[in-house]
Amino acid sequence: MADAVVKVTSKGQLTLPVGIRENLDIGEDDYLYVTEAGGLILMKRIGVDPKEILNAFQRAAKEVGLTRKELNRAIQEIRRAKG
């Protein structure tokens, strides 16, 4: 295992050392699952399926009563704001 000390930025970001990224095959577009256990921060590289994300988002929207039309309108507003 590659031990290291890392600094957390004012935005809560940190850099994973290259040795750890290489050992665990963590790349630029990978996602990490992060949890806390007994004062430790645990991270695990996970695969993310866009269809799974979409399905979860659709279930959550349905639970709060958003219609597809309302959801599309909200997405358009966000896109315009990012413009």
N, C-alpha and C positions, 0 to 999 in steps of 0.2 A: 504494500500500500504506500502511496506517496503522501507523506504528511506535509502540511503547509500551514502557515498563518496568513489569513487574508483580512483585508480591511473592508468594513462596510461603509458605503458612501452615505451622504446626507439623504439620498433617495432610497436607502435600504438595499442598494445593489452591491454585489460582490463579484469578483472574478474567480472562476474555478481555475486552479493552476493547470498548466498544460499537461503535466504528468498524470493528473487525475482524469482529465478529459480524454487523454489517449488510452489510459488503462481501461476506462469504462466506455470507450467509443462514443463519447458525447460530442456532437457536432453543433454547428451554428443554429440549425432550425429544430433541434431536438427539444422536447419538453421534459421537465423534471417534476416529479411528485414530491412535495415537501411536507413534512410533519414534524411535530415536537413530541419527544418521549422522554420523560424523566430528566429534563434539563438538556437533552441532546437535540440537535437539529438533524433530521434524517432526510436524505434526498435519494430518489431513484429515477433513473431515466425511464420514460414510458413512451410508448407509441400512441399517437393521437390519430384517430380516424375521423375525418371531417364529417362523415355521415353520423357518427355517434354524437358529435357535438351538436349537429343540426337536430337530431332526434331529441336530445336532452333539452335544447332550447325550445323546441316546439311543445314538448310536454310541460315545461315551466310556463310558457305563454298560455297554454290551455288551462292550467291550474288557476291562473289569476284572471282568466276570462278575456284575454286579448283575442280579437278576431284577426284573421289573416290580413284584412284590409288595414286595421289599426297597426299591426306589426309592420307591414310594408311602409306605411306612412312614417312611422318612427324611424325606420331604417333610412328612408329618403332624407328626413330631417337631419339625421346624424351625418350622412354623406355630404349634404349641403354645408353644414357647419364646418366640416373638415376642409371643404372646398379648396 
